[in-house]
Amino acid sequence: MAVSPHVISTDPDNPTPLSSNELKGSLGGADKEQYYSFVASPGKVTVTVDIKASEGVASMTLNFSAAESADVLVMSPATHRGSKREVDSFNLDERQTVVMKLASTGSYKGSYQIRLDGAVKFKSDTDAPSSDTDAPSSPKKESPPKKESPPIIDLIRRAATEVESVRRFSADCLPKSGTLSFVMPDGTVQEIKLNGVQKVSHKP
């Protein structure tokens, strides 16, 4: 699909990024230079230009340059009262941004369509997240830590500790004489004389 950018840059240091492999527009003799950019991967880039003039001579100049390769291609398509197609190409050894300068040089009005094919990428391609690597992944929910069952040795040690606490309660916690009083939930008091108590045990 051919695209005519809404914002056309006339500043070579701030070219308009192309969002499609096709660009079309009009020619008018005294038009200012226009600057566009796209990303080219290592490989061949093919440029196809269709130019049309309703009367007189319509002509234009296309200059492609890259930071690491300077001028990589210059085209000067022109036609007299009709249509003409020109095809050319250039190769790059590494990925880099290419700036395309477009200038109308004819004295009559006309129109053009430029198509770029091959090792090229455009703004719409670089902005769209890839399904494999660029798409943000959903945060993973961490599973709560599993509660491990205590080893059998720990269970044995715990039981031994509880038995020992009962033994100490039986042997040490009560005096050997006197009276032990209990206040019951209903308010009554029960008394046990400690003289002669041989063993005390506790059940939870």
Buried (B, 14 or more C-beta within 10 A) or exposed (E): EEBEBEEBBEEEEEBBBBBBBBBBBEBBBEBEBBBBBBBBEEEEBBBBBBBBBEEBBBBBBBBBBBEEBEEBBEBEBBBEEEEBEBEBEBBBEEEBBBBBBBBBBBEBBBBBBBBBBBBBBBBEBEEEEEEEEEEEEEEEEEEEEEEEEEEEEEEEEEEEEEEEEBEEEBEEEBEEEEEEEEEEEEEEEEEEEEEEBEEBEEEE
